[in-house]
Amino acid sequence: MKMIRDMDLVRRILLTIRNWEGRPDIYQVYASVKNLAAEDHDPDPIRFMDDSFHYHMEIMIAENLIQCSHGAVDCFDEFFDIVLTWTGQDLASNIANDSVWNRVHGKMRSSGLTAIGFELIKKFATEFTAQQFRS
């Protein structure tokens, strides 16, 4: 499986954490993002979570969008007490609005881009959000 950044997944993760009451663990975030019912929860983390989701959590930590406690369970990385950083809160606030998010995607498509980095997404989302205030 190729590990290609999926900004729609990043958005869903950020918004899930932002809207969570308390500090979720990785399994709660995963179940919410993937719309799994509680009875679908498999306690075995290796079977429960796909590699892409775990990869996105890792790069979001590296980019300082989220912070968490970190450990290992059965040789599998475990994230718990997950919170958004200030940067993560700012990005989540700017991309929460579907209209703004669709404009970011439209800007990418009109520029012929299939993917852009966090910094450009933050820049475009901030600009489009500010335009809504000026309108």
N, C-alpha and C positions, 0 to 999 in steps of 0.2 A: 504494500500500500504506500502510495506517495504521500508525503506529509506536506500538503499544500495548504497555506493559510486560507481559511474560509471566514471572511469578515461577517457574513450573516450569522455564523455560529458564534463568533466573538461577541457580536451584538446581543444575541440571545443569552449568552452566559452573563454578560455584564448586567443586562436588565433583570435577569433572574436573581442575581446576587443583590442588586440594588433594592429590589422589591421584597426580599426575604425578611421575615421577622426573625431577628437574631443572627447568628453566624452559622451558615450551613456547612455541611461537609461536602466532599466531592460527589458522593452518591446522591445526596439530596438535589444538588445542582443538576447533575446528569439526568435524574428522573424527571425533574421539572422541565428542563430544556427539551428532552426527548418525549415529553408528555406521557410518561409511564405512570400507570396507576401504582399505588403502594403495593398491591398484591403481585405486581410484575417484578418487584425488587428481588434480585438474586444476591444473596449475601456474599457470594464468591466474587471478589473484585476483578479477577482475571476474566471471568466469563461475562461479568456485568457491564463492563465499560469498553467501548471501542477505542482503538489506539488514537484515532483522530481527535476525539474529545480530550483525552489525556494530554496529547501534544499541545492542543490549544490552551489548556490550563497552564502548562509549563511555559509557553511563550508569553502568556499574559502576566505571569509572575516575573519573568525576565524583563518584560517591558514596563514593570512597575504599575500595572493596571490593577492588580489584586495582590493582597498579602494573605498569608495563611500560616498555620502551624503545619509542620511537615514531618512525616515519619515514614516508616516502611512496615507493611504488613505482608508477610509471606513473599518477600522480595518484590513487592509492588508498591510504588509510591502512593502514599496516602496524604491527602490534603484535608485539613479540617479547620474550623474557626475561620472561614473564608470571609474576607471583607474587601471592599473596594478602597483603593488609595484615593488621595485627592485627585490625582490624574485620572484614575478610573472613574471617579464620580463625575468629573468634568466631561469626559468622553461619553459616559452613559447618558448624562443630561442632554448633551448635544445630539445624540443619535437616537434618543427615545422616540422622538416624533417621527411617525412614518413618512410624512411629507418631506422632512429634512433628509431622512435616510434614502428615500427614493431619488431625491435631487443629487445626493452624493453618487448613487449608482448611475444616474443619468449622465453626470459629469464624466464619470469613468468611461461609459459607453461612447459618449460623443467625442472623447479624446482617443478612442481606440484602445483603451487599456482594459485588461482583464483583471488586474490586481494592482493595488497601490498600498503603500505602507501606512502604518498607524499615523505618522506625522501628517501626511496629506489628508487622510480621512478626518483627523482632528481639525485641520485647517479648513477644509471645505465645510464640515459640519458646523464649525464655529461661525464661518461667514454666512452660511445659509440661515442659521438660527438668528444671527444679528439682523439679517435682512427682514426676517419676520417681525422683529421689533420696530424696524424703521417703516414698515408698511402701514 
